[in-house]
Amino acid sequence: MQRIVKGLVPRLLEVKQYRWFVSENMSEMAENRLGQQLSPYLKQHKNNPVDWYPWGQEAIQKARDENKMIFLSIGYSTCHWCHVMERESFENDQVAQVMNENYVNIKVDREERPDVDKVYMTFVQATTGSGGWPLSLWLSPDLKPVFGGTYFPPTGNFGRPGFTEILKALAGQWEENSDDMAEAGTTVMDILKKRKESTAKSLDKIVAPETLQKAFAQLAKSYDPDFGGFSKAPKFPQPSNMMLLLRLQDWSEERVDRKKRGLQMTQHTLDMMAKGGIHDHISKGFARYSTDAEWHVPHFEKMLYDQAQLAMAYTGAAKITGDKKYEDVVDDILEYVTRDVKHPLGGFFSAEDADSLPKPEDTHKKEGAFCVWEIEEVRNLLDTPIEGTDKTIADIVIHHYNMKDGGNVNPNKDPHGELKGKNVLTELPLKEKIVDENKYDLALATARGLMYQERLKRPRPGLDDKIIAAWNGLMISAFAKAGSAFNRKDYLEVAIKAGKFIKTHMFNEESGTLLRSVYGGKDELEQLEAPIHGFTDDYVFVIQSLLDLYQATLDVTWLEFAHRLQTKQDELFLDRDGGGYFSSQEGDEEIVLRLKDDQDGAEPSNNSIAAMNLLRLGKILDDVKFEEEGVKIFKAFSEYLEKYPVAVPAMTEALLFHTQNLPMIIFTGDAGSNPLLKECQSKHMPSNIFIGADGNLDSILYQRQKVLSEINHQDGSLAFVVKNGKVSEGVKTFDELSSALKA
């Protein structure tokens, strides 16, 4: 594959001398087409001198009419290196002139169009061995990729070409050999298609114990015993790994020592993240990842999907261990979300940027400017003596958060020098308390409040006000799970309001389809003139959230909505022959390769979540067809489950759920007044399939779940246990329920 791509640009460094005319008034160019878009990422580029187009038929047709290559740039609003490439290249008049003369230039927000990003990221990963954002592609007019990479500096170094050199070289080759380049692009896509088909072999049966044991072994091998986590630098939280290890605590065939080891790995990772610089100790919430192995220096953007998944991981740890510190971290995350990225109508915004202006009068944004501290700033702000000691509050903060006079950021983790002299607050390494414990803790609490107020005087990072269905689904699940686990009515209310937001603002009642995104001001919402319809991940994460809302409230309307969306998801995306779901709909002319998500990344893949959704729906609604489709996903991705289950931890978790065949618990009467339900929700229980017998004979639950006809709770029973279609005697206490579950 790499040989083919290299053959497309054999003279990449032999740049011909072209005349590149630059207008003297280029820098004063009027707002380009992206100014009419709603995506914050696209609007960030509205004043570039580049003649940008949004993704769509206008740009594609222009490329075909003029027989020009397409330069496709994919990124997102909070991407630091996207900002760097914009400053270096897209804001440069000379570079822009080269682009405008020779290419049709298209800018894509990967969060709006994950289907486009998926195709071309697959190409870049296959041809270069790595990927990331910004994603830079050169396409033929029929959308076939011929060359690509990620970030390119404006000029070359160390024998590697820069962005301008590549632009000129490819333009020259297209002028001379456009037919050959277009044909080569088609060849590459054909190879990718065949490769995807060949790896999607299907087995009749997955050997679950071997898969689960291998998943544990692979996680243990990649585990960092010093700072936790499952990779070297850069280090991502990877909540799916921890969720699987927590789920393995309930696997009856797992050895006790391995359970202990799995819980230790999970707790240590969660502890180290909470203490590290990836955790915002002042404004709360978590950054996307750390550039080092110690969780110290993050890229400072805060993504909604990270807050959601981490809140669920910490909630799971809190329920298993009973340790209050994990509940405190959940409160920390959810306070940040409700305070800073929640729309008044109930939905959640996508992200906050990594870069911001250090001071209001500055014109150049810097990474982390909103979050980092100079030591003198802290000394001046917190120069308050602690009674009975020779220390000030500043002394405690500097000591506790490992601050240094010259800054505590390794220059190797700061390639542009934006953090020079600055401190990223981290509790690692841990420090002894240098005054009385109560005074120490009070000083820290006081300091955090004062530092938060001081930080609010700084220019805030940009807010990406896209409200994405998939990420909102994840956040609803987080609030629903936390609300149930900690008996927090306020969290459940947030989850319910957000669920209603999706149904009201992101769901078309007539067609039964979801929208990918809407855009929010403070009180109003905006939609694109040509709305982007939901993709598979929107359906799976929203369905998951509706099932979690049902488990938390036993309100059957959430279950009915989940069933309706699952039916529509099957209609639009299901591979009825091979199993699993495609990421895009069939017949989309703008998508040159229809792919399936096959690995869990920053978010679990849509097929991993779909498998669990189908199994849950099958059990709740007593529908074997759903369960069969879930099992078909395991078969479709059997090669991963057999050899690399660590690549699909969320799917491995679904496989474990299927293997366990856990009992289901039916709760009687009104969910809000059933004390046994509240007790079960707050405890760690292997069985997490709850349904309600509320007597609503017209609901989908009573129409499909046959065992409900056998329930007789006139004697005051609060719950019944169902296993393999058989219903237990009614129970009234948690001890009786535990006995029934064991039986």
N, C-alpha and C positions, 0 to 999 in steps of 0.2 A: 504493500500500500504506500509506504513512504517513498519507495523508488518511483512509483507512478507520479506522485505529486512533484517530486524533485525534477522529474523529466519535463514537467510543464514549464519550468522556469530555469532552463539551463544557463541562461545568461543574466541571472538576476543581478550580478555585480557588474556586468558589462553594460552600464547604463549609457544609452545614446544621449547626445546633446540635442535636446529639444528647446524650442523657444517657449518659455512659460511667461506669458504676459500677465502683469499684475497691475490692476487699476490703482491709482493713487488714493482713490476714495473707498477702497475695499473695506477698510476697517470701519467705515461709516455706513456699511450696508444696512438696509432696512431689515426688520425682523423677517426671518424666513418662515417657511410653511409650518414649522414645528410650533410656532407661537399660537397656532389655532388648535393645538392638541390639548387634551386634559391631563395626560400623563406628566407628573412633575419631572420625570427624567427627560422626556422629549422637550419640555419647555425649558429645561436648563440649557439646551442647545439652540434656542430660538434666535440668539444674536450672533451665532457663529457665522463667519463669512462663507461657510460651506453651504451649498445649495441643497440642503437636506430635504428628503421626502419621508413621510411616514410609510410604513409597510402597507402596500395595497396595489390595486390594479393600475392606478395612474402612473406610479413609478415604474412598475414592471413593463407596462405597455410602452412607455417612453424608451426604456432600454431596448426593447425589441424593434421599435420603429427606427431608432438611430443606430442599431447594432452596436451598442456600447456595453461594456462590462458594468456590473453592479458592484459598488463597494458597500458592504453591509456591516454596520457597526452595532453590536448588541451589548447592552449593559443595563444598569439600574441606578436609581437616583442616589443611593447611599454608598455606591462603589467608589472607594478611594482611588484605585488605579484608573478607573474611568475618568475621574476628575483630572488626574495627572495627564492622561493622553489628550483630553480636551484642551488643557492649558498649553501643552507643548505643540500640538498639531492642529486641532480643529479651530483654535482661535488664531492661528497663524495665517496671515494673508497669502503668503507664497504657497504654503501647503494647500490651502483651500483652493487656490487657482488651479493647481495641478489636478485636484480632485474634480473640480467643476468642469474643466476642459475635457476630461477623458472618461468620466464615470457618471453613472446615475447613482447618487449617494443616498442610502436609506439608513435611517436610525430606528432601532427597535428597542423597546422596553421589554426585557426578558420576563418581567413579572406580568405584563399584559399579554404577551404572546409566548408562553412556554412551549407551544408546539413548534414555532419557528426556531427558537433557541435549541430545542432538543435535536432537531435535524442537523443543524450546523455545528453544534457542540460535538455530536457524535462523529462528524467528519474530522474536526480538528483533533479530537482525542485519538482517532484511529490513525491519523497521518503524522501527528507530532508526538504522541505518547502522553500528552497532558492537555489540560484545558483550564478555563477560567474566564474572568471578565476584566476588562472589556474583551469581547470576542470580535475578531476582525476577519472578514471574509471577502474574497473576490469571486463573484459568481458570473456565469454566462447569463445572457438575457433570459434563458429558459430556466433560471434559478439553480443550475447545477454548480456546485462549488468546484473551483479549480485551484485555489490556494487559500490558506488561512493560518491564523495564529491567534494570539491573545494581545497583550500590550506590545506595541512597537515604539521604541524611542524615535524622535524625529530624525536623528542622523545615526549612521552606523558607527560601530566601534568593535574592536577586537576581531576584525574580519567578518563581522555580521552586518548585513544591510540594515539601514534605518527605514522608517516608514516612507519618506519621500523617495528614496531609491527604489523601493519595491513598487510604489505607485507608478513611477516612470518606466521601470523595466517591464511590468505587466502590461502597461498601456502600449508600449512598443511591440511587444509580442502579440498582443491582441490584434493590432493593426496589420501585422504580417501573417499571423497564423490563427485567426479566430476559429476557423473550422476545426483545426486539430485540437485547440484548447477546449472547445465546446464538447468535442467527442471524448476527450480525456476526462472531462468532468462527468459525462454520462457513464463512462467506464467505472469511475470511482464509486458512483452511487450504486451501480449494479453490483459491485463487489461488496459494498456495505449491506445491501439488501440480502445477498446470498449468505453473507456471514451471519446476519441476524437470524435468518431462517435455519441455518445449520446448527446454531447454538441452542435453538429452542426445541431440542428433542424432548419427547414426552415418554415418561415411564408409566407403567401401569400402577406402580405402587411406590410410595416413598417410605423408606425405613426410618420412622420418626426417631427412635432412640439413638441411632447412629448419627443422624443429623443434629440432634440436640447436644450429644456429647462432643461432636466435632465443633459446633458453634462455641461451646464453653471453652474448649481447648484453644481455638483460634483467638478468642477474646483474651484468654489468660496469657497467651504468647505475646500479644501486642500491648499488653497492659504495662503502664509506667508505674512501678512500685513507689517511686519517690514522690511524684506529684499527681498521680492518678491520670485517668484518661487512657485512650487506646491508640495513640499515635505519638510521633515525635513532632517537633515544630514544623509548620504551624499546627496548633492544636485546637480542634473543634470539640464542642461539648458532646456531640453524638448521643443524644438522649435515648435513641432506639436501642443502643447497646445496653444501657442501664435498665431500660424497661424489660428487655429480655432476661437479664440476670435476675431482676426482681420476680418475674414470672416463673423462672426456674426454681424459686424457693418452694413452689407448690407442686413440683413434679415428683410424684411418688417414687419414681424409679431413680431419682438422682441421689447420689451418695451424700451423707451428712457432711463430710469434710468438703465436698465440692460446693454444697449449698453455703457453708460457712465462708468459703473462699470467695464465692460469687458476691455475697452480701458485703464482705470486706472490701472488695474491689469497687463496688458501687458506692458504698459510704465514703471511702477515701476520696474517690473522684468528686463526689458531690461536696465534700468538705473542702477540698483544695480549690474547687471552682468558686465556692462562696467566699473564701478568704482571699483569692487572687485578684489581680487588677482587672480581669475580665468582668468581675462583678463591680458595678458602680456603687461604691460605699456611701456616696452622698445623695445621688438622685435615684438610686435603686434600679433594678433591672440588670440585664446582662448584655454585654457586647457580643458580637457575632463569633469571634474566635480570637485567640492570642497568637501573636507572631512567634512566641517562644514556647518552650516546653514547660515553663513554670507558671503558666496562666497569668503572666505579669503584664506585658504590653499588648493590648488588644488593637485590632482595627475597631474603631470606636462606634461604628454604626450599630444601632439596636434594631433588630428585626422582630416583627410580631411573631413569626413562627418559632423563633428561639424562645421567646418568653413563654409561649404556650407549652412547648414540649418540655422545657425545664420545669415549669410549674407542675406538670403531670409527673415528672420523674421524682421531684422532691415530695410531692403528695404521696406517691407510692412508697417511698422510703419512710415517710412519717407513719404511714399506716402499719408497715411491717415492723418497724423498730419501736414505735411509740415515742421517739425522740422529738421533743418540742422544737429543737433547733431547725428541723427540716420544715416544720409548719411555719416558723418565722421567715424562712427564705421564701416560701410560697406567698406569704403576706407581702413580703418585700416586692416580689415580681408583680403581683396583682395590683398593688398600690400604684406602682409605676404605670401599669397599663391603663388603669381607670383614670389616673390623673393626667397623663400626657398623650396617650394615643387612642382615646375613646371618643367617638363621635356622639354628640348629644342625643341623637336618635337611636343609638344602641350599637352601631357597628364599630369596627376597630380599623384605624389607619395602619398602613403597612410598615413604616419604618421611620427612624430618625437618622440623620446623616452623620457620617464620621467627621466631616470637615465643617468648620465654622470660622467666623471672623474672631480673632483674639480680642479686639476692642471695637467699639462702634465706629470709630474713625478709620479703621483699617479697610483696605480694599482687597487684600489677598487672604483667602481662607487657608487655614492650617488644620491638619488632622489632629483631633483630640483637644482643640483649643478650649472647648467648653468644659472639659473634664479635668485637665491637668493643673498642677499647682507649682508655683515657685515657692521656695522655702521661706523667703522673706515675707511673701504675701500672707502665709499662714502665721508667721510670728507677729506681724502687725495686727492681723485680724483677731488673734486669739491670745493676746498678751494679758491674760487674766490670771493672777496668782490663785493657786489652789490652797485653800486655808489649811494651815498646819503642816505645810510642806514647803520645800524650796523650789517647787516646780510651777510652771504655768500650764494652762490648757494646751498651748502650742507645743510645749515640751512633750506632753502625752501624745498628741497627734503625730508629731514628727517621729517619735520613738515607735509608736504602735504601727504606723503605716509605712515604716521603712523609708522615710524621706531623707534626702541627702542635699547638702549645700549646692553641689554642682548638678543636681538632678539625678534621678535613679534609673534612667533609661539607657540601656546598652546602645551605643552608637550604631552597632551592627543591625539593630532592630529599628533604626531610624534613618533610612537611606537618604532622605531629603533634609535632614537636620531640623525638622519641624518641632521635635520634642527636646531639643538641646536646652539644658538648664531646667527642665521641667521634671515634675514627679508624678508618676502614676501611682495612686494609693493602692497598696497591697499589704495584707497581713502576713504575707510569707516573705521571709521566715518568721515563725511565731516568736513573739517577744514576751519576756517576763513582765509582770505588772510592777512598775517602779514606784508606785505609791499604794496606799490602802485600796483594796479591791473595789469597795463601794465608791470611793472618790475617783478612782481610775475610770470605772464604768460611767459615772455621772459626767466626768469631763469629756469622754468620748461622745456621749449622747448630746451634750451641750454643743460640742464642736460640730457635730454633723448638722445640727439645726442651723447654726450660724453660717457654716460653709455652704449649705444649700441656699440660703438667702443671698449670700454673696455671689454664688454662681448665677443666680437669676438676673444679676446685673449685667452679665455677659451676653453678647449676641447668641441667640439660640441656634442650634443646628437646624438645617432645613427639615421640614416634615413632609414625608411622602404621603399625601392624603388619598392615595388609591385605597379603596376598600375592596379587598380581594376575597371572593367567596371561600376559597380553599383555606386561606389563613384565618379567616373569621371562624370557619368550622373548627380549626385547631384550638382557637382561643375559647370558643364556647365549651369545648370538651374540658379545657383546663378549669374554667370557672365552675362547670357542673361537677367535676370530680372533687375539686377543693371544697365546694359548698356541701357536698354530701359527706366527705370525709371529716370535715371539721365542724359540721353542723352550723354553717355560716349561711343564714338566710340571705344576707346581702349579696354573697357571691352567686347564689342560685338566681336571684333577681336579675343580676347582670347577664347571666347566661340566658335566661328566658327572654329578656329584652333583646338581646343580640339575635336569638333564634327568630323572634318575630320580625326583626329588621330584615333578615335574609328573606323571609317569606313575603314581606311587604315590598321590599325595594330591589330584590335580586332574583325574583322568581316570577316567571310569566305563567299566570294561572291558566291561560288558554292553551298554550303549547306544552306546558309542563316542564319547561326548561329553565336552567339557571343562567344568570349573567356571570361573566368572569369578574367584572369590576364595575363599581360606581365610584364617584369622586366627591369628596366632601369638603364644604366650607365649614363654618362654625355651626350653622343651623340648617343649611340647605344641602341638597345633593345635586350633582350633575351627571348626565349620561352622555356617552358618545352618540353622534348622529347615526353612526352605523355601529351599534353595540357589539362588543366582542362576547360571543356566547361561551358558556362554561365549558371547560375541558374536563377530562376524566378526573384530574385531581380535585377540581371543584366539587364534583359529585361525591367522590369518596370521602373527603374530609367533612363535607356538610352532612352526609348520611351518618358518618361516625358521630358527629356532634349531636345529631337528632336522637340516635340510640343512647348516647350518654345522658341527654336531657330526659329521655324516657326512663332510664334507670334511676335518675335522681328524683324524678317527680311522679313517675307512673301515670303521667298524663298521656293518654293514648293518642291524642292528636299529633304528638311528636313522632310516634311510631307510624302512624298513617302517612305522614309526610315523608318519612324515611323510605317507606315501602314504595311510595309513588316515585320518588327520585331514583330508587334502585331500578325500577322498571324502565324509566327513561334512560338511565345510564346503560342498561343492557341494550336498549334499542339503538343507541347512538354509537357505542364504542366496543361492544362485546365481539370478540373473535369466537364465533360459534363453532368453528372447526378446531382451532388449536388451543382454545382456552385463554383466559386472561383478557385484558382490555388494551386497545390501542389508545394512544394519547390524543389523537385527533379523529375527527369524523371522516368517514369515507367520502370520496369525491371532492375534497378540497383541492382546487387547482393550484393554490399557492403553496401547498405542502408536497414536496417532491418525493418524500419517503415517509410512509406511515409506520411509526415505531411504537414499541411498548416500553414503558418504564420497567427496567429490570434490576435496578439496584437502589438500595436506600442511601440517601445522601444527607444533606442538611435537613431535608424532610424525608419521611419514609416514602417509598415509591407508591404510586397509586395502586399498583397490583398487590402490594403487601397489605395496604389498608382495605382494598376491596375484598381480599380473601377473608379477613376478619369480619368485615361487615356482613358478607354473605353467610358466614357460619353463625353469626349472632342472629341475623334475621331468620335463618332456617330454624334455629332452636326456639326463638321466641314465637314464631308464627307456625311452627310445626310444618315447615315446608321443605321437603327433601330436595326440591329442585334448586333452591338457593344453596343448600349444602353441597350439592353435586357440582355446581359452578365454582364454589370455593375450592373444592378438591381439584378441579381441573386446573386452577391456577397453580397449585402445587406441582402438578404434572408438567405444566407448560414451562415452569422454571425449575425443573428437577435437577438440572445440572448445577445451578447455584446451590440448591438445598443439599445436594450430595457432596459437592466439593468445596464450596465457598459460602457456607451459611452465614459467615460473618459479613458478607456483602448484602445480605437481606435479613437483618435481625428482626425486623417487624414481621416479615413473612414467616420466619422461624417461630416467632411468638404465636402467630396464628396457627401454625402447624401443631404446636404444643397444645393450644386450646382445643383443637380438633381431636387430638390424641387423648386428652384427658376425659372427654365426654362427661363433664361435671354435671352434678344435679342442678336443677332449676328450682328457684324458690318462688312460690306464689303468695303474695301478701293480700290480705282481705281488707275490704272497706276503703275508706278515704286514706290516701297515702299520707296526707299531712297530719293525720291523727293516729297513725299506727306506730306505737312506740318501738315495736320490734324492728320495723323497717329502719327507723333512725339508728337503732343500735347496730344493725347489720351494716349499714352504710358507713358507720364510723370505725368499724373494725376491719382488720385484714381477714378476708375470707377467700378461699380458693374459688368458690362458686360466686360468680359475679353476674349471673343472669337472673334478674328479678322481673317478675311480671305482676300486674295488679288484677285482682278479681273485684272490679268495682260494680259489677252487675249491669254494665252497659251492653246489652245483648246486640245492639246494632253496630258495635265497633268491630274493626278488622280483627281484633284479638279474639273476641268471642266467636266470630265467624270461622276462624281458622284453627285456634288452639283447642283441640278436642277435650283436653283434660279439664278445662274449666267447667265443663258440664258435670264433673264428678265432685266439684267442691261444694261442701256443705258447712258453712261457718256459723250456723245458728247457735252453736254451743259457745260462741265467743272466741273461737280459734283465730289467731292472728296470722298464721302462715301454714303452708303445706310444702312438702318437698316432693319434687317430681324427678324420677330417674328411670330412663328407658320406658317412658310412657306410663309408669306406675306412680300412683299418688299415695303419700304417707298419710297417717292420721294427723289431724290438726294439732298444732303446737301453740303455746301461749307465752313461753319464755325462751330466752336465748339458749339456756342449757338444754331445754327440750329440742330446740332446733338443731343444736350441735349434735345431739344424740341421733336425731333423724338423719342428718347429713352423713354421719359415720355409718349408719345402718344401710 
